[in-house]
Amino acid sequence: MTSDNLLEKVKKLREITGVGFKDCKNAIDENKGDIEKSIDFLRKKGIAKASKRMERTAAEGLVCINEENNKISMIEINSETDFVAKNSEFINFAEETAKLALVKHGKMDDILKAKMKNNKIFKDNLVALIAKIGEKISLRRTIFFDSNKTFNFSYTHSSLKKNVGKLGVLLSIESTKPKNEITELGKQLAMHIAASTPLSIDKKDLDQNILNKEKEIITEELKNTGKDPKILEKIAMGKLNKFIAENTLLNQEWIMEPKKKVKDIIKENAGSGKINIVKFVRFKVGEGV
């Protein structure tokens, strides 16, 4: 690894973890330049703070949402610089792409072959935009929520205009109540998801691989404390339960009233009726790139 490459990796690791230069350099050296392994290495040493998700944002662009008759689509389209992401031509292209995603039910292959307003297919228009702007532009991901037996809601954060921003959330709710009675709750839940970054709806939906990894990290962190194994087991279980509560939507503290859980707020709003969260999706520009 060249010295420039080493410094770049150390810098990236510092941005992700908030840990000092010396410890980050040591982690990079120990893990042969692998960023993800270096993050785990620092956490196991108790140096890096545990977080619900170590996010790496390395790309610019926009998240764009399109809604029609309770159907919603959301796309993430990337550019190399934020300057281009604010370009009106890029924004217009993103908005039209989100409309295509609605029509094509979020299917990437169908979007790439679909005709746009100028009667040219998406792929050709994308190439033309890249040539004109002079940056790499790519449609990274798409999602579509149908209106079948659910009420759908959305939220866009850091908005440049309506439904265009840096972070977007789609939320699908099943309820015995009419939509107008749960609209405010739906909007607030979507905002909560944007702010609190849940990984799943409830514990049963949480990826077992994520839980296993977290348990391994907690065990390694506690290994050298010298405490009785039975006590350590209780501490580890407590930490794991805390991780689950912080990362599952229904068990998170409600951002607008932290003394209550999200599931308490849903129960209060449901009254004698029923409100169930069916699914949610959260797109943040560049996350995980």
C-alpha positions in Angstrom: 0.0 0.0 0.0 1.4 3.4 -1.0 1.7 6.1 1.6 -0.9 8.2 -0.2 -3.3 5.2 -0.2 -2.6 4.6 3.4 -3.3 8.2 4.4 -6.6 8.2 2.4 -7.8 5.0 4.1 -6.8 6.4 7.5 -8.7 9.6 6.7 -11.8 7.7 5.7 -11.7 5.5 8.8 -11.4 8.7 11.0 -14.5 10.2 9.3 -16.5 7.0 9.8 -15.5 6.3 13.5 -14.3 9.7 14.9 -11.2 7.9 16.3 -7.8 9.5 16.4 -5.1 9.2 13.7 -2.7 6.9 15.5 -5.4 4.3 16.4 -6.9 4.5 12.9 -3.5 3.9 11.3 -2.9 0.9 13.6 -6.3 -0.5 12.6 -5.6 -0.1 8.9 -2.2 -1.7 9.3 -3.5 -4.6 11.3 -6.3 -5.3 8.8 -4.3 -4.8 5.6 -6.3 -1.7 4.5 -9.8 -3.3 4.9 -12.0 -0.4 6.1 -14.9 -2.6 7.4 -12.6 -5.0 9.3 -10.8 -1.9 10.7 -14.1 -0.6 12.0 -14.8 -3.9 13.8 -11.2 -3.9 15.1 -11.6 -0.5 16.7 -15.0 -1.4 18.2 -13.7 -4.7 19.7 -10.8 -2.7 21.3 -13.5 -0.4 22.8 -12.0 2.6 21.0 -14.7 3.3 18.4 -18.2 4.1 19.7 -20.9 1.6 18.9 -23.5 3.0 16.5 -26.6 1.5 15.0 -25.0 1.8 11.6 -21.5 2.9 10.5 -22.5 4.9 7.4 -20.1 5.7 4.7 -21.2 8.5 2.4 -18.9 8.7 -0.6 -21.2 9.9 -3.4 -23.3 12.9 -4.2 -26.7 13.1 -6.0 -30.4 13.1 -5.1 -33.2 11.0 -3.7 -36.4 11.7 -5.6 -40.0 10.5 -4.8 -43.1 10.4 -7.0 -46.6 9.8 -5.7 -49.9 9.1 -7.4 -53.1 7.5 -6.1 -51.5 6.0 -3.0 -48.7 4.5 -5.2 -45.2 5.7 -4.5 -41.8 5.3 -6.1 -38.4 6.5 -4.9 -35.0 6.6 -6.7 -31.4 7.4 -5.8 -29.4 8.9 -8.7 -25.8 9.7 -8.1 -23.3 12.3 -9.4 -19.7 13.0 -8.5 -20.2 16.4 -7.0 -22.9 18.3 -5.0 -22.6 21.1 -7.5 -24.0 18.9 -10.3 -26.7 17.5 -7.9 -28.1 21.1 -7.6 -28.1 21.6 -11.4 -31.6 22.2 -12.6 -31.1 19.8 -15.6 -30.0 17.1 -13.2 -33.0 17.7 -10.9 -35.4 17.6 -13.8 -33.9 14.3 -15.0 -34.2 12.9 -11.5 -37.8 13.9 -11.3 -38.7 12.3 -14.6 -36.8 9.2 -13.6 -38.9 8.9 -10.4 -42.0 9.1 -12.6 -40.7 6.3 -14.8 -40.0 4.3 -11.6 -43.7 4.7 -10.6 -44.9 3.5 -14.1 -42.4 0.6 -14.2 -43.0 -0.4 -10.6 -39.4 0.3 -9.6 -38.0 -2.4 -12.0 -34.5 -1.2 -12.9 -34.3 -3.0 -16.2 -37.6 -1.7 -17.4 -36.7 1.9 -16.4 -33.4 1.7 -18.3 -35.3 0.8 -21.5 -38.3 3.1 -21.0 -38.9 6.1 -23.2 -38.8 9.6 -21.7 -40.5 12.8 -22.7 -38.2 13.5 -25.6 -39.1 10.0 -27.0 -35.5 8.7 -26.4 -34.9 5.8 -24.0 -33.6 6.4 -20.5 -30.2 4.9 -21.2 -29.6 7.2 -24.2 -30.7 10.3 -22.3 -28.4 9.3 -19.4 -25.4 9.0 -21.7 -26.3 12.4 -23.3 -26.5 14.0 -19.8 -23.1 12.5 -18.8 -21.5 13.9 -22.0 -23.1 17.3 -21.4 -22.3 17.7 -17.7 -18.9 15.9 -17.7 -19.4 13.8 -14.7 -20.3 10.1 -14.1 -24.1 9.9 -13.4 -25.8 6.6 -12.4 -29.2 5.4 -11.3 -28.2 3.5 -8.2 -31.4 2.1 -6.8 -35.2 2.3 -7.0 -38.2 1.1 -5.0 -41.9 1.0 -5.5 -44.8 0.7 -3.1 -48.2 -0.4 -4.5 -51.5 0.6 -3.1 -52.8 -2.9 -2.4 -54.6 -2.8 1.0 -52.1 -0.3 2.6 -51.8 3.4 3.0 -48.4 4.8 1.8 -46.5 7.8 3.1 -43.3 9.5 2.3 -40.8 12.1 3.7 -37.9 13.9 2.0 -35.2 15.5 4.1 -32.8 18.3 3.1 -35.2 19.1 0.3 -34.2 21.2 -2.7 -37.8 21.2 -3.7 -40.9 19.0 -3.1 -40.0 15.3 -3.1 -36.4 16.0 -4.1 -33.6 15.9 -1.5 -30.7 14.0 0.1 -32.7 11.5 2.1 -36.0 9.9 1.5 -38.4 7.5 3.3 -41.3 5.4 2.1 -43.6 3.9 4.7 -46.5 1.5 4.2 -49.2 1.1 6.9 -52.2 -1.3 7.2 -55.1 0.2 9.2 -58.8 -0.2 9.9 -59.0 3.5 10.1 -59.5 5.8 7.0 -56.3 7.4 5.6 -57.3 10.9 6.7 -57.3 9.8 10.3 -53.8 8.4 10.2 -52.2 10.9 7.8 -50.4 12.9 10.5 -49.1 9.8 12.2 -47.9 8.4 8.9 -46.0 11.6 8.1 -44.5 11.7 11.7 -43.4 8.0 11.5 -41.7 8.7 8.1 -39.8 11.6 9.7 -38.9 9.4 12.7 -37.4 6.8 10.4 -35.4 9.4 8.5 -34.0 10.7 11.8 -33.6 7.4 13.8 -32.3 5.0 11.1 -34.0 1.8 12.2 -32.7 -1.4 10.6 -36.1 -3.3 10.8 -39.6 -3.0 12.1 -39.2 -5.3 15.1 -36.8 -7.8 16.6 -38.1 -10.8 14.5 -37.3 -8.8 11.3 -33.7 -7.9 12.3 -31.1 -9.7 10.2 -29.6 -12.5 12.3 -26.2 -11.8 10.8 -26.3 -8.3 12.2 -27.2 -9.6 15.6 -24.4 -12.3 15.5 -21.9 -9.7 14.5 -23.0 -7.3 17.3 -22.8 -10.1 19.8 -19.3 -11.0 18.7 -18.2 -7.4 19.0 -19.8 -7.0 22.5 -18.2 -10.3 23.7 -14.7 -9.3 22.5 -15.1 -5.9 24.1 -15.9 -7.4 27.5 -13.5 -10.3 27.3 -10.5 -8.6 29.1 -12.5 -6.9 31.9 -11.7 -9.6 34.5 -15.3 -9.9 35.7 -17.1 -13.1 36.6 -18.3 -14.9 33.4 -21.9 -14.9 34.7 -21.9 -11.2 35.2 -20.3 -10.7 31.8 -23.1 -12.7 30.2 -25.7 -10.5 31.8 -23.9 -7.3 30.7 -23.5 -8.7 27.2 -27.2 -9.6 27.1 -28.1 -6.1 28.3 -26.0 -4.5 25.6 -27.5 -6.7 22.9 -31.0 -5.9 24.1 -30.1 -2.2 24.0 -28.8 -2.6 20.5 -32.1 -4.3 19.4 -34.2 -1.5 21.0 -32.2 1.2 19.4 -32.4 -0.4 15.9 -35.9 -1.7 15.6 -38.5 0.8 14.8 -41.3 -0.3 17.2 -38.9 -0.3 20.1 -37.2 3.0 19.5 -37.8 6.0 21.6 -40.3 8.3 19.8 -38.4 11.3 18.6 -41.2 13.7 19.5 -41.8 12.2 23.0 -38.7 10.2 24.1 -40.4 8.8 27.2 -42.6 6.7 24.9 -41.7 4.0 22.4 -42.9 4.1 18.8 -45.2 1.1 19.5 -46.9 3.1 22.3 -47.6 6.0 20.0 -49.1 3.6 17.4 -51.3 1.9 20.0 -52.5 5.3 21.2 -53.5 6.3 17.7 -55.1 3.0 16.9 -57.5 3.1 19.8 -60.1 0.4 19.3 -58.9 0.0 15.7 -55.8 -1.4 14.1 -52.6 0.2 12.8 -49.7 -2.0 11.6 -46.5 -1.0 9.9 -46.1 -3.3 6.9 -42.7 -2.0 5.6 -40.4 1.0 5.2 -37.5 1.9 3.0 -34.9 4.6 3.7 -32.6 6.0 1.0 -29.7 8.3 1.9 -27.6 9.7 -0.9 -24.3 7.8 -1.1 -24.9 5.6 1.9 -22.8 2.5 1.7 -21.0 3.5 -1.5 
